[in-house]
Amino acid sequence: MRKGELAGILEDLAEEKKINVEDVREEAFRLYFNLKPELKLEGVIISYLKGKCSLSRAVELVGVTVPEFKEILASRGIIRETEGKGVSEMDHKIKEIFK
């Protein structure tokens, strides 16, 4: 098929059969990513690094556990930065626990 033919066919179907184009595109991406899981993983990592999805959502999209995803990031040299609590805040919480 020539470039643009599939888009044209989809538009014709949408017009004649009242098919929702966005639903078709979403399903097409889902099927494509199932055939190419490495591309899906790359896309999810990029989205995660850009802050477009959380760690838990990234894990859900890729279909791995949190430790597995962290290992994947580490194997690619990606360092996760986490926000720690200040010393005074931690001291306060410790004092509350041991009252």
Secondary structure, DSSP 8 states (H G I E B T S, - for coil): --TTHHHHHHHHHHHHH---HHHHHHHHHHHHHHH-HHHHHHHHHHHHHTTSS-HHHHHHHHT--HHHHHHHHHHTT---------HHHHHHHHHHHT-
